[in-house]
Amino acid sequence: MVTRYIPIELEPKVPCTGMELYDLQHTYLGDDGNPLTAYFSLPVDKDELLKIFFRHADIVRVLDEVYLSTEEHGVESSGLVPYHFAYRVENSRFWLSQSEFYRELKRDAAHYRFITGGACLDILATVEPRFSLVRQFNRKADPDEGSALEGEALSPR
């Protein structure tokens, strides 16, 4: 088995070791599918984030880089570029670990992998991602402070 990595070229080119997953938003609500937006910090411009948007993402996981190397141990791979961030991946263990039902139902799905110095974001989707640069925003890290989406507080019934 050979896992094939197809690099996705982005501008600006930055080494993956200088990037980190800043925020991840994935929802299953609405009629437009399961949109996913991931934001990554950039080492070259501290005021901007790389935004990756999928109109519909089927399966998503965030994995520590250490565990990724363990999962890929003993698997022959081709196409990996040192310090590269974004890939479309063919014949990966992640793809092959999905149910036969999913792989048959979503034959046109692709595996996208985004690698940083500390984490890996894997996404299985039937749509290609869109990339853009956005101004950095403040996220609320403490759940007691509220969410990034402001609104009325709900009381338990």
NORKA-V521536 format. One line per field, one symbol per residue. ss: DSSP state (~ for helix, > for strand, _ for the rest). phi: phi as a letter, one per 30 degrees, with the letter a starting at -180 (. if undefined). burial: # if it has 9 or more other ideal C-beta (glycine too) atoms within 8 Angstrom, else .. Layout:
ss->???
phi->???
burial->???
//
This chain:
ss->_>>>>>>________~~~_>>>>>>>_________>>>>>>______>>>>>>>____>>>>>>~~~~~~~____>>>_______>>>>>__~~~~___~~~~~~____>>>>>>___>>>>>>>____>>>>>>_______~~~____________
phi->.bdcccdcdbbddbdddccbdcabbbbccjccjcdbbccbdcddbdccbdccbcdbbdbbbcbdedddddddeicdbbjdceidccbcbciddddddddeeddddcecdbccbbccdbbbccbcaccddccacbddbdccdceddjcdcdaddccdd
burial->..#####..#...#.#.#######.#.......#########.....#######.#####.##.#..#..##..#.#.#....############..#...##..#..########..#######...#.#..#.#...#.................
//
